[in-house]
Amino acid sequence: MSLCAGIANDNTGAEKYRQLSADLKKKLFDIYWNESKQALVHSRVDGKQTENVTRYSNMFSIFFDYFTDEQKQAVKKSVLLNDNIQKITTPYMRFYELEAMCAMGEQNYVLKEMKDYWSGMLKLGATSFWEEYNPTKNGEEHLAMYGRKFGKSLCHAWGASPIYLLGKYYLGVKPTSPGYATYIVEPNLGGLQWMQGKVPTPKDDIEIYVSKEQIRIKGAAGEGTLRIKSKTQPLGKNISAVAIGGDVYEITIKPEVEYMVNYKAM
């Protein structure tokens, strides 16, 4: 609410909601954070925390940036990478789990999970993604849901979340102001040799090809920043790469201009 009020130039509302948010966040952590479990517990009964820890509140708190960096790393180990925590079996909710991992730079891990989980449906003959996929089920069990033998949606748009993850965290295109008036591109191949795609914006597509040695990009309306790590000074068509430290370079992307960047991925 504070963010939306700020975008609408409602400064009074933005400050009011910021204070309410900070107060609510403190209460939630006082009540639900468990230091010994290094996680948020799922519930309280009779004024006391239960022993139950689930993935939901913990993964949302990662990519909404509620945790400190230390808490994020602790939760990654104690919850997201812990097979003793109840697993998620719907593609929709798995998206949030994998986005939390992407937000911590774990694209290699997420790529493997996407291949294992979504390709499991493809191997069973899926031509579109399902409402639920549980690898432990067999045969017609895959068609049942909600207590009905054939109750599952086998064409579920919410199951197509890898498309979003690939655009935001692998091609690395993210808006930094409303409507992509400004945006940043931080590619991360996550173990792939190359990748090519388009990310839609309100006015046009941002087109990008990425390999370990070359990036080709054509911007849409608005001004973008390509940020990459390279062992060498990036060179190429229409570019002026600025070193910002730590082998990181930034290149300004103007609308409707095609850029070709030759570099050496770290």
C-alpha positions in Angstrom: 0.0 0.0 0.0 2.9 2.4 0.8 4.5 1.6 -2.6 1.2 2.2 -4.5 0.6 5.4 -2.6 4.0 6.6 -3.5 3.5 5.9 -7.2 0.3 7.8 -7.0 2.1 10.8 -5.4 0.1 10.4 -2.1 3.0 11.1 0.2 0.9 11.3 3.3 -0.6 7.8 2.6 2.8 6.4 1.7 4.2 7.4 5.1 1.0 6.2 7.0 1.2 2.7 5.3 4.9 2.5 5.8 4.5 2.9 9.5 1.7 0.4 9.7 3.7 -2.0 7.7 6.7 -1.7 10.0 4.5 -2.2 13.0 2.8 -5.3 11.5 6.1 -6.8 10.5 7.6 -6.4 14.0 4.5 -8.1 15.5 4.7 -11.0 13.0 8.3 -11.7 13.7 7.8 -11.4 17.5 5.0 -13.9 17.3 6.1 -16.4 14.6 9.9 -16.3 14.3 11.6 -19.3 16.0 15.3 -18.8 16.6 16.1 -22.5 17.3 14.3 -23.6 14.1 15.7 -20.7 12.1 12.3 -20.2 10.5 8.8 -18.8 10.8 6.5 -21.4 12.4 3.2 -22.0 10.7 0.8 -21.4 13.6 0.2 -20.7 17.3 -2.2 -22.5 19.6 -3.2 -21.2 23.1 -0.7 -18.4 22.8 2.2 -20.7 22.0 4.1 -21.5 18.8 3.5 -25.0 17.4 6.3 -27.2 16.2 4.9 -27.1 12.6 7.1 -25.4 10.0 5.9 -25.1 6.4 7.4 -23.6 3.3 4.7 -21.0 2.6 5.4 -18.0 5.0 9.1 -18.6 4.8 9.4 -18.6 1.0 7.2 -15.5 0.7 9.3 -13.7 3.3 12.4 -14.3 1.2 11.4 -12.7 -2.1 9.3 -10.0 -0.4 12.6 -9.1 1.4 11.2 -9.4 4.9 14.2 -11.4 6.2 17.8 -10.2 6.8 20.4 -11.7 4.6 21.4 -14.0 7.4 17.8 -15.2 7.9 17.4 -15.8 4.2 20.4 -18.2 4.2 19.2 -19.9 7.4 15.7 -20.4 6.0 17.1 -21.7 2.7 18.9 -24.5 4.6 16.3 -25.2 7.4 13.2 -25.0 5.2 13.6 -24.8 1.4 16.4 -27.4 1.1 15.1 -29.5 3.9 13.3 -32.7 2.7 11.7 -33.1 6.1 9.5 -30.1 5.5 6.2 -31.0 3.7 6.7 -30.7 0.0 4.6 -28.6 -2.4 2.7 -30.5 -5.1 1.0 -27.8 -7.2 2.9 -26.0 -10.0 1.2 -22.7 -8.9 2.7 -22.8 -5.4 6.0 -24.3 -6.5 6.5 -21.1 -8.5 6.8 -19.1 -5.3 9.2 -21.6 -3.7 11.4 -21.4 -6.8 11.2 -17.7 -7.1 12.5 -17.5 -3.5 15.5 -19.5 -4.6 16.0 -17.4 -7.7 15.9 -14.3 -5.5 18.9 -15.7 -3.7 20.9 -16.4 -6.9 20.2 -20.1 -7.0 19.4 -20.3 -10.7 21.4 -23.5 -11.2 19.3 -25.3 -8.5 16.0 -23.9 -9.9 16.8 -25.0 -13.4 17.3 -28.5 -12.2 14.0 -28.4 -10.3 12.1 -27.0 -13.3 13.5 -29.8 -15.5 12.6 -32.5 -12.9 9.2 -31.2 -12.0 7.6 -29.8 -15.1 9.2 -32.3 -17.4 7.6 -35.0 -15.3 4.2 -33.9 -16.7 5.6 -33.7 -20.2 6.9 -37.3 -19.9 3.4 -38.4 -18.9 2.0 -36.9 -22.1 1.0 -33.4 -21.0 0.5 -30.9 -23.8 -0.3 -28.1 -21.2 0.6 -27.9 -17.5 -1.7 -29.3 -14.9 -3.3 -27.9 -11.8 -1.4 -30.4 -9.6 1.5 -32.7 -10.2 2.7 -35.2 -7.6 5.5 -37.4 -8.9 4.5 -40.1 -6.4 1.2 -40.8 -8.0 0.5 -43.2 -10.9 -1.9 -43.7 -13.7 -5.4 -42.2 -13.2 -4.4 -40.9 -9.8 -2.9 -38.0 -11.8 -6.4 -37.0 -13.0 -8.0 -36.9 -9.6 -8.4 -33.9 -7.3 -10.8 -32.4 -4.8 -12.1 -35.9 -4.1 -13.3 -36.4 -7.7 -11.8 -39.1 -10.0 -11.4 -36.7 -12.9 -11.5 -33.4 -11.0 -8.2 -31.9 -12.0 -7.6 -29.2 -14.5 -5.1 -30.4 -17.1 -4.7 -27.0 -18.8 -4.0 -24.7 -15.9 -2.4 -21.3 -16.7 -1.1 -20.9 -13.2 1.1 -24.0 -13.9 3.2 -22.1 -16.5 5.3 -20.2 -14.1 8.7 -21.2 -15.5 8.0 -18.7 -18.3 8.0 -15.9 -15.7 11.0 -17.2 -13.9 13.0 -17.5 -17.1 12.2 -14.0 -18.1 12.8 -12.3 -14.8 15.7 -14.4 -13.4 17.5 -16.0 -16.4 17.1 -13.4 -19.1 17.1 -11.1 -16.1 14.7 -8.4 -17.2 13.0 -6.4 -14.4 11.3 -3.0 -14.4 12.8 -0.4 -12.0 9.9 2.1 -12.5 6.2 1.8 -13.6 5.5 0.6 -17.1 9.2 -0.2 -17.8 10.0 3.5 -18.2 13.3 2.3 -16.8 14.4 -1.3 -16.4 17.5 -3.5 -15.7 18.7 -6.6 -17.5 20.9 -8.9 -15.4 21.2 -12.3 -17.3 22.0 -15.5 -15.5 22.2 -18.6 -17.6 21.9 -20.9 -14.5 23.8 -23.7 -16.2 22.5 -23.2 -19.7 24.8 -22.7 -22.6 22.7 -20.0 -24.2 19.2 -18.6 -24.0 16.9 -16.4 -26.2 13.6 -14.8 -25.5 11.3 -11.8 -25.4 9.9 -10.0 -22.4 6.7 -8.0 -23.0 6.4 -4.4 -21.8 3.4 -2.1 -22.2 4.7 -0.7 -25.5 6.9 -3.4 -27.0 9.0 -6.5 -26.4 12.6 -6.5 -25.0 14.4 -9.0 -27.2 17.5 -10.7 -25.8 19.9 -13.5 -26.7 22.5 -14.6 -24.1 25.5 -16.9 -24.3 28.7 -17.1 -22.3 30.5 -14.9 -24.8 27.9 -12.7 -26.4 24.7 -10.8 -25.6 22.4 -9.4 -28.2 19.6 -7.1 -27.0 17.1 -4.7 -28.5 15.3 -2.5 -26.0 11.7 -1.3 -26.0 10.3 2.1 -25.0 12.1 3.4 -22.0 15.7 3.3 -21.0 17.4 0.1 -19.7 20.6 -0.9 -18.0 22.4 -4.1 -19.0 24.5 -5.2 -16.0 26.9 -8.1 -16.5 30.0 -9.7 -14.9 32.8 -10.2 -17.4 36.5 -11.3 -17.2 37.3 -8.8 -19.9 36.1 -5.3 -21.0 32.8 -5.8 -22.9 33.1 -4.6 -26.5 30.7 -4.6 -29.5 28.1 -2.8 -31.5 26.6 0.5 -30.1 28.0 0.0 -26.6 29.9 1.9 -24.0 30.5 -0.3 -21.0 31.2 1.4 -17.7 33.1 -0.6 -15.0 31.4 -0.3 -11.6 33.7 -2.6 -9.6 34.1 -6.3 -9.0 34.3 -7.2 -12.7 30.8 -5.7 -13.1 29.9 -3.5 -16.1 26.9 -1.5 -17.0 25.7 -0.6 -20.5 22.8 1.8 -21.3 20.1 0.4 -23.5 18.2 3.0 -25.6 14.8 2.3 -27.2 14.7 0.5 -30.5 18.5 0.2 -30.7 20.1 -3.1 -31.3 23.2 -3.9 -29.2 25.7 -6.7 -29.6 28.0 -7.2 -26.6 31.1 -9.5 -26.7 32.3 -10.5 -23.2 33.6 -13.4 -21.1 31.1 -14.6 -18.5 32.4 -15.1 -15.0 
